[in-house]
Amino acid sequence: MILAVILFAVGCNKENDQLVPQEHIKNIDLSYASSIFIGPNVVDTENRKRLYKVTNENEIDTVTYTNNFDETFIPQWLPTDLHQINNDLLYLGFQGVENYILDNRNGNTTPMQSAPPISGKFFFCEQFIPTSAGVIYLGNDSKLYSIVTSENSIVEVPISTAHDGAITGFAADPRGNILYSASVDNFVEIHLQTANSSKKIDTVNKVGFTVLWNGLNENELFYYKPVDNDNETNVQLVDTDQQTSRNYGDNRFVLSCGLSKIMTFENKVMGIGCNEIYELVNTEESEEVLITSLRDFNIINNQTTEKSKDKMVIAGINTTGNPLLLKIDPVDYSSQHIMQFEGITVYDIASNDLGESIFWGTSQHNGKTAVGHLHNDGTYTIIEQNIDGTIDGIGKMN
């Protein structure tokens, strides 16, 4: 009898040992931080990538991690991915092993239970789309998910479709209706997914970039489909209420390199592709897509574009081979030069709702990496300009 009790106790202990929570990040100290970034070592001699915060005094400091046992610790994996989800949330990845949603208001982290988002660098639609059903994103497993937030929790909810594992892009209206593209054999299929139904809208040959983007009205989504002979073609409008599609406007064009950035402003939707600005015009008087070359702003090679409050911030190379950074007003296309003689090629920009931004780039003079802040009034501050190595991700906080 005594032996049985001992064996039972040992068995219970082994079972309880398996239930010990795995260590993970619970909080990241973002006190006094205005921005964060992942970069090479800038504080000591240890050669490893780190997550840094830029303080309100424009000083760079390493962050402190707290685990789920409320202990200060150093994570096992290195930070490798950082993307802005919205004004309050960021995605933070550690070598593809651990992934978190970071609340920049308090530094609390939520371990992701679903696939992390696909990299936005080669993603020809908006990476995170806010809807009444949550913030929708495409995972790196080619499935759709929604990030749903409440006062006390952040969770990812899988969105089941008929093409899980084959989705290549998406757009969503404010009510959560989704237009997605999926790779099916030698074709790209366009499907409309609503809360109650799923319908195939179109089938497109795999001959170029099929681009989907949001409209101005809550029941409208759009897509561009290439054709075999590389002829000009129309944009298609999808009515999510009627579940129908039609040609949008009369102008036809070739979108040969997709859209690298899609931005929604108060009265228009704009995208950047092929060193051109594509403006979706949808008024009672007109339906068309206006195309403006970045050469009109002396840019021949666009590096990155970001929406900054009510302006576009565009970085590129000008006609003399020098880097250029400017703001463009989407209302009248007036421009404001921010940097044109500093010799810094800007590769990435992240902004908050106030129009304040963090950027990083490299110097033409010595190849060093620079990190700085862009301000809503068009001025800038260089925080550090002698970093060896590149930056892997940036995020801007209020």
N, C-alpha and C positions, 0 to 999 in steps of 0.2 A: 504493500500500500504506500509506504514512504517512497519507494522507488518510482511508482507511478506519478506521485505528486511532483517529484523532482523533474522527471521527464516532461511533464506537462508545463512546469514553470520554464524549463529550458526552451521548449517549443514556443511558448508565448514570447520569450525574450527575442528569439530569432525572428519571429514574425514582426515584432515591434521594431527591431533593428531595420527591417526593410522599409518601414514607414517613416524613418527619419527624413525630414524635408531636405531636398538637395539645395545647396547654397546657391543663392542668386542675388542679384543687385536689388535692393529695396529702395534706395534713395541715392541721389547724386547731389552733393552740395553745390548749389548754384547761387549762393549768397552773393549779392552785389554784382551779379553777372548781367552783362548786356548782350553778349553773344557767346557761342561756343564753337569749337572746331576740332577736328581730328587732324593731327599733324605730326611731323618729326619732333624729336626732342629739342626743346628750346630753353630748358631750365637746368639741366645737369648733364653729366657725361654718359648716362645710360642710353644705349642705342635701341629705342623702341618707340613705336607710335603711341600717342597718348591723346586723351580727351582733355582739352584746355577750355578754360573760361576767360573771357575778356571782361575785366571789371568795369564799373562805371567810370573809373579813373584811367581807362585805357591801358591797364596793366594785364599781362598774361600770367595766368597761374594754373597749375594743375588742379583737377577736381578731386574731391574726397568721396569715396564710395562707402556706403553702409549696406551690409547684407541683411538677409531676412532673420538673422539672429540679433539684429541691432548692434553689430560689431563693425568697426572700421576695418576694411580689408582691401586687398588688391585683387581684382578679378583675374581668373586664370587665363582668359582669352583677351586678345588685344582689340580695341575698337577699330572698326574698318568702314562702317557705313553710317551716314548721318543725313537724314532728309527731313525737310519741314513738311509736316502734315497739314497744319493750319496755324493760326496765331498762338495757340496754346500747347500743341502737341508736336513732338518730333519722333521719328523712327531712328533707333540707335541699334546697330548690329555689331556683333563681336565675332569676326572671322566665320560667319555663317553658322556658328554653333549656338550662340545665344542671341536672341532678338528681343528688344524692348520697345514699348511706347513710353516716352519720357514726357511728363507734364512739366513744362518749363516754369510754371507758376510756383511750384513747391519742390521740384526736383524728384518727386515720387516716380517710380518706374513700375510698369506692369509687364511681366514676362509674356511674350506672345505665344499663344497656343497654336496659331495657324502659320501658314507660310508668310515670310516677309515680303514686302513689296518688290516688284521687279524694278531694276535700276532705271531711273528716269532718263539716263544719258541717251539711250537708244529707243526711247519710248515715245511714239508719235501721237500722244494725246495727253490730257492732263493726268498727272500721277495720282492725285487724291481729289475726289469730287465730293463736296458736302451736299447731302440731301436730307430730307425728313426721316429717312431710314438709316441715317448714319453717314459716315465718311466712307465712300466706296473706293476700293483700290484693287488692282490686279496683282496677285501674288506671283512669286517666281516659279510657282508650280502651274502657271497658266489657268488659275481658277480665280473667281471673284470673291471678295470678302467685304464686309462692312464693319467699320469701327464704331461701336455704339457707346456713348458716354452717358453717365448719370452722375449724380452728386457724389456717389461713393465708389464708383467702379468704371473701369474701361474694359470692354470685351470685344473680341473679333467674332463676327458671326459669318459662317460660310454661306454664300449665296449659291444655291444649287441651280445648275443650268444643264441643258442637253449636251453641252460641249466642254464639260469640266476637263481640264488638262490640255485643251487645244485652243484656248482663247488668246488672241493676239493683241486686242485693243478694245476700248470701250468708251462710251460717253453716258451720262446720266442726267435726267432732268431733276428739278427740285423735289419732286415727289418720290424719287427713287426708281422710276422706270429706266431701264438700261438698254442701250443699243450696243451690241458687241460684235466683234469680228472673230471668226474662228477658222482655223486651218482644217479643211476637210479634203483629203486626197490632194488633187492638183488645183483646188479652188479655195477661195476665201468666201465664206458665207457670212452674211449680215443678218443678225437676229435681233428682234425686239423682245425683251423680257419685262413683263409687268408683274404686279403682285398676284395676278390671277391667270396669266396665260403666257405662252411663248410662241412667237411667229417668225418664220423666215421671211426676210424682206427682200433679199437679193443674193445672187451668186456672182462672184467676180473671179476672173482668171488671175493667177498669180504672176502678174507681169510688172508690178510696181508697188507703190505705197498706197494702201487703202487707209484713209485717215478719217477718224470720227471726232466730232466735237459738239459742244453744247450750243444751244440757241439762246435767244433773248427771252422768248416766251416759255412758260413752264411746260408746255406740251410739245415742244419742238426740239428735235435733235437732227444733226446733219452728218453726212458722210460724203467723201470724195472717192470715186472708184476709177482706177486707170483702165485703159483699153489696150488691146493687143498691139495695134498699129501705132501706138504712142500719139494718137490724134488728140485734139482738145476735147474735153468732156465737161458736162455740167456737174455741179454739186447737187446732191439729192437731199430733200427735206423729208423727215419722217415725223408724222403727226402721231404722238404717243396715245392720244385719245381715240382717234379713228383707226390707228394701226395701219396707216397707209403711207406711201412714199410718192414723191413727184419731183420733177426737175425744179430746181430753185433758180429763178432768174433766167436770163437769156445768154449771159456771158459764159464762154467755155474757155478752158485753159488746161495746161499740162502741169501737174504738181509732181515734178520728177524726183524730188528728194524729201517728200513728206513735210511735216511741220515739227520743228524742234521745240516750240513753245506755243501754248494756247492760253490767251488771257481774256477774261471776261470783265468788261467795264460796265458802267451804268447803262449805256445805250448801244453798246456794240461789242462784238466778239472779234478778237484779233489774234493772228498767229504769225509766226516767223518761219519761213522755209525758202530754200534756194536763194538766200540773201535778198528776200523780198518780204514785205509786209502784206498779209492777206487780211482784209477787213470784211466781215460779214455785215452787209447792210440789210436791215429788215424793218422797213417802215411802211406806212400806208401808201406812200408815193413810189417806193422803189424796193425791188428785190434783186440784189446783185452782190458779187464779190469784187471789191476794189483791190487792185494790186499796185503797190508802190515799191519801187526798187530802193534798196538801201544805198545805192550809189547816189541817190538824191541827197543823202546825208554824208557823202564822202566815205562810205564803208563798202569795201569789196569782199570782205570775208568776216561774216558774223561768228563770234566766239561763244557768246551766251547772251540770253535775254531774260529779264525778270520784270514782273509787274511790281511797281513800287507805289502803293496807294492809288492815285489816279493817273500815273504816268508809266511809260515803258522805259526801262533802263537797258540800253543796248551797248555791248562791248564788241569791238571788232578791230580789223586792220584797215587802215585807210589806203588811198590810192598811191601814197608814197612809201608804203610798207611799214608805217608806224602805228602803234596801238592807239585806239580812240575809245573813249567812254562818254556817252551822252544820254540825256533824257529826252523823250519825245512825248509831246502832248497828243493823245489820241483824238482830241476834238478837232484841232486845226493843224496837226503835224508840225507845229513849231518845235524847235529843238534847243537844248541848252547843253553846251559842252561842259563836261565835268573834268575829264583828264584828256589832254591831247599832246602834251610835251613832256610828260613824266617818264615815258618809256616803259610803262608797266602794262603787259598784256593780261587782261582780266579774263579768267576762265570760269568763274562761278560767282553768283550773287544770290543772297537770301534776304528777304525783306519781311518786316512785320506790317501790321495794319496801319501804323503811323507813318509809313514811308521811310523808315530808317532801315539801313541795310548793312550787311557785312559782305566783304568780297575778298577773293584771293587771286593772285596772279604772279607772273614772273617778270623780272627785270630784263630788258633787252641788253643792258650794259654788262651785267655780271652773272645772269642766270639764276640769281637768288630768288626765293619766293617771298612775296609780300602779302600781308594781311592788313585790311583797313576797314573803316566804316564810311559809308555814304550817308549823308544827312538829307533830310527832306527838302532843304533849301538849295540843294545842288552843290554844297561844299563836301569835302572829304577829309578824313584823318588817317594817315598811315600809322598803324600800331606797331608793326615790325616789318622790316624789309631785308633782313639778312638770314632768312631761314634756308637751310640746306634740305632739299627734298620738297615733295608736293603735298598739298592738302587733300585729304580724303573725304571731307564733308564739312559743311558749315550750317549754322542755325542762328537766327536772330530772334531775340526776345524783346518784350516791351520794356 
